[in-house]
Amino acid sequence: MLIHLALAAVLWLVGFLLFGHCIAPRWKVAGKLVFYLGVAAVLSYFFGPWALAWIVGHPLLGIGGHVWWCRRHGIDWLRCEPREKYLVLRPWAAQDGFPE
């Protein structure tokens, strides 16, 4: 179980370092971490190695969805630019202080 949580924490950290600038508002970062690690811990406890489907699959689905959505709307998926176009499509990001 600890190995699964360590893997989940590393994957979350790598994802945050690469894509964390797209998260708005900033207070969601802690909630996303707690949710992801909490679900990973519960699944690991009850399902053992099968929890790896969540630990690896959840971030991959998130990145895949983000890339698809951004490309569909003509936005650079890695930098969320042009910022004006991104904010028009995600108005709550502008209201909550999209990170500069």
JOSULGI-V535962 format. One record per backbone hydrogen bond with DSSP energy under -0.5 kcal/mol. CO is the residue of the C=O (numbers start at 1). NH is the residue of the N-H. If there is no record, write none. Layout:
co;nh
CO;NH
CO;NH
//
This chain:
co;nh
1;5
2;6
3;7
4;8
5;9
6;10
7;11
8;12
9;13
10;14
11;15
12;16
13;17
14;18
15;19
16;20
19;22
20;23
25;28
26;29
27;31
28;32
29;33
30;34
31;35
32;36
33;37
34;38
35;39
36;40
37;41
38;42
39;43
40;44
41;45
42;46
43;47
44;48
47;50
48;51
49;52
50;53
51;54
51;55
52;56
52;57
53;57
54;58
56;60
57;61
58;62
59;63
60;64
61;65
62;66
63;67
64;68
65;69
66;70
67;71
68;72
69;73
70;75
71;74
75;77
76;80
76;81
81;76
82;86
83;87
84;88
85;89
86;90
90;93
90;94
91;95
92;96
93;98
94;97
//
